[in-house]
Amino acid sequence: MQKMYPRTTPAPFGALENSNVIPALQIEEAIRESVRQNAAHIPHEPENTSQVVTDINSLVQRVADVSLDQLDDAIVDLRQLRDFLHSEGERIQREISGYLQLNHIAIGSTKSIADNIVQWKKAAHSAACAPERSDFVGSALPPPSSTAANDAFIPPK
């Protein structure tokens, strides 16, 4: 089962409240207690030094096994965290690339709109400043005259 890691920055190592980390004092106390229990089984004047060496090796092996198991668990967790961070880094790079493309498109659209507005303003300004022309393209009416304004329009026969 893979552990899920939050995207928030965790608290400093010493400030973790709900962690599986055992404080160093508790570990030392557990080792001392284990040594005391094993020392009680060893006579103060050993009859056989090989038995003492075997007992000490057994004690060291048990302490080392617990520590190695914890280290193995920590290594697995760190590898999973590394994989998670790697995949998150790739995802963020993809998102940034998408935002960069969107930004370029938005800049191009904005420039196009600004250019069109400038052209429209120039066209409106030149139309407002130009004298009235009777041959304006699209004008279906004849040029105004003094008699034509007073007469009603009579279609040709």
N, C-alpha and C positions, 0 to 999 in steps of 0.2 A: 504494500500500500504506500503510495507516494504522499509525502507530507505537502501540505499547501502552505505557501509562505505569503504573508500579506505584502502589499505594495508600499506600505508605510515604513518609515525608518524605525527600526526597533530601538528600544531603550538601551542604554549602555549595559555592558555585560553584567556588572555588579547589581544593576537595578532591576533585573528580571525577577518578577514575583512568582509566576506560574511556570517555572522551568524545571527540567529534570536534572539540573546541575546541583551536585552535592557540594556544599561549602568545604573548603580544604580542612577546616577544623574537624568536621564530622568524619572525613576520610581518615585523618590522622588518628582520631579516637578509635575508629573501627579497626585500624591496623594494630594499635596498642592492645586493644581488647583481644584480638585474635592471637597476638604474640603471648599475652598473659595466659590465655586458655591453653595454648600449645606448650608453653613453658611449664605449666602445672603437670603435664604428662611426662616431662623430661626430668629424670632424677638430677639432683644438684651435683652429684658426683657420678657422671656417666660411666656405666660399665663398659659400654662399647661406643667408641667414637664414630663408628660407621652408622650406628643408629641415630646419633645426634645429627650427623650430616644429612641423613635421610629425612629426619623430621624437619630440619631447617629447609631443605630443598622442597619438601612438601608444602611447607608454609609459604615459601617464596613463590612456588608454582600457583598456589591458590590465590595469593594477592595479585600476581601477574596476570592470571586468567581473567580476574574481574576487571583489572585495568585495561587489558587488551580488548576485552569485549566492549568496554565503554569507548575505547579509541576506535574500534571498528565501527561502532554505531555512529560516532561523530564523523568518521570519514565518509560513511554512506550518506549521512545528512548533508555534509559539505558538498559532496558530488551532486546530489539532487539540487542543492541550492545553486551550484555553479551552472548546471543545465538549465534551471529555471531562469537565472539571470541572463544566460546566453540567449535563450529564446525570447525573453523580454527585450533584450537589446536589439535583436533582429526585428521584432515587431515594431519597436519605436523607430528604428531606421526606416521601415516601410511607411509608417505613418508620416514621418517627417518628409520623405520623398513625395508622398501624395499631397501633402500640404504645399510643398515647393512647386509642384506642377500646377496645383490649383492657383497659387499665387501668380505664377507666370501667365496663366490664362486670364486671371482677373486684371493684371496690369495691361495685357494686350487689349482686352475689351475696353478698359478705361481709356487707353490712348486712342482707340478707334472712335469711341463716343466723343472724346474731346476734340479730335480732328473734325468730325462731322459738325459739331456745334460751331467751331470756328468757321467752317465753310458756310454754314447756314447764316451766321452773323454777317459774314462778308457779302453774301448774296442779298440779304435783307438791307444791309447798309447801301449797297450799290443800287438797289431798286428804289430805295427812299431818296437817294440823292440824284438819280437820273431824271431828266425832263420827261414829261408824259409824251409817249409816242403813240401815233395813231396806227402804226403798222405793228402793234404788239401782237406777237404770235398768239393765236387762240382767240383774238377779238373778232367776233362775227358781225359787229356793228360798224357801219360806215363812220368816218370821222364826223364829229358834230359840226353842224352849220346853223346859222341863225334861222333860216327858213325851215330846215328839217326839224328843229326843235319845236316849232309851232304847228307844223303839219302832222296829221295822223299818218301812221305808216300804212301805205297802200301797196299791197303785193303786186308784182308785175303780172300782166295778163298774157 
